[in-house]
Amino acid sequence: MKYLHYLLAASIRRLRKRYAKTKYLDYYKKTLEFDGPTMVFTHDIDEGYEPNIDEIIDMEKKYGIKSTMFLLAMSHPSKKWISGNSKWDFQYHANFIGNSVKKVVEEKKIIDDLIGKKTEIMRAHQYHLPDLKLVKDYFKADSSYDNWTKLTLFKPFLTTLGLIEFPHLPEIEFINLYKGKGENIKLLYKDIVDVSRKTNGLIIVLTHPTSFKKWGRQIQEFFMIQDGFKIKTMYEIMDEIRRKYKIKYQPRFL
Ligand SMILES: [Zn+2]
């Protein structure tokens, strides 16, 4: 029943802002299982300000973790910063808000050029992706589906399009439910961790640079100190699951 609060808050937010109008389940094919509990740390770099993202990198270095950063064309770190942190996994943060797919593909090239290779995974900015079909020719996986507004029980799934969907846990709702210095949220996250441990679940943590400064750090650290999880990047889990399930899907323009 603890999830109910989140579902309610997320539903209200969704009605108000119409952010999460994505029809992923139209393409649901089957749930994909990992061999053990797995965790991925991701960041949507909506504000490519380098002092903030340096703090993220510093903390990950402390725990020996490489995260995945989704980069937005309109606000991204410098090429110098990217090459200085080239061991991190960089993927594409697609902005569909007011943009056609043509524009989104053009902007993908900016990020691909910046990191020096083609991004294969995307996440939609504000979880706003009109149709998964629009991106299937350019990506092998998507991670725009958020676990607060649409429960998928922390498992990725294969779509009928060939693309894999990796649902993530955003920290956004924290803003509405931040009480007791986050102790209430920690209890909820603890439940999520316990269930994932028992069911070989996949937890994809999402924090943003600005909120990282305020309380995203505590969320991320909370997940980092949990035992029993393999920590990987998005690219690594995609590679692993494609091999395990023999997914041969090759997007047309990748
Ligand atoms: Zn975003």
Boltz pocket constraint, residues with backbone or C-beta under 6 A from the ligand:
constraints:
  - pocket:
      binder: B
      contacts: [[A, 44], [A, 46], [A, 93], [A, 124], [A, 125], [A, 126]]
      max_distance: 6.0
